[in-house]
C-alpha cells in the first residue's frame, strides 16, 4: 500500500485495540475475533451453514463417513463446514479451505448445473492432473456433467485423493438455483450409491426446507421446463 512504516504501525495498533487483529504467541498478526464476528453477521455463508448443520450431523450419524458443505467460489469450491468421522478415509477438505472445481465431486455438481457459457469456459480451461484418476479431457467431462444432470448426483473415485471417493448432490434454494453441494467422502471402493445417494438427497431436501424453499415445488418446476 506504500504507507510509511509509522503509519502502518499506527493503523495496526488501532485495529488491535478494536479486536480486528490480534497477535499470536510468536507476535504474528492474525484475524481477530471481532473481525470474524462482523463478517459472520452479514454473511450469506453463515446462514447457509446454520441451515445445513442439523442435516449434516444426521448424515454423519447415519453413514459414518465424512460430510462437507461447499459453495462455488470462482474456479474453486469453498467449504463452509466439514464434519469428520473417526477412522474413516482420508479427507483433505477443511472449513474455509478450497478445492479446484474439476478435482472434487462437489465442483462437478456445480458445473453440471451451471449456465452453458460457464460450462464452456470450464471445459476450455487448462485442468491439471491431481491424481491418475483426475478427469481433464473436455469430452469425457461433458459426459460426466450430462450424467450428473440426469442422475442428480456425482460420484468420483480418487480424483484428488487416491484413497477416497466423493459423492455429492446439489442443494437448491430460491427459484431452483444450486446454492451449495453436499458431499460424503468414503473409502475408495466403498461407494454404496443405492444407500448413500438417497441419504444425501434427504439431507439436501432438509437443508433446502430450512432455507425457506419448497424442494417439491422446485422439482415440479424443473420437470416442466
Secondary structure, 3 states (H helix, E strand, C coil): CCCCHHHHHHHHHHHHHCCCEEECCCCCEEECHHHHHHHHHCCHHHHHHHHHHHHHHHHHHHHCCEEEEEEEECCEEEEEEEECCCCCCCCCCCCCCEEEHHHCHHHHHHHHCCCHHHHHHHHCCCCCCCCCCCCCCHHHHHHHHHHHHHHCCEEEECCCCCCEEEEEEEEECHHHCEEEEEEEEEECCCCCHHHHHHHHHHHHHHHHHHCCCCHHHHHHHHHCC
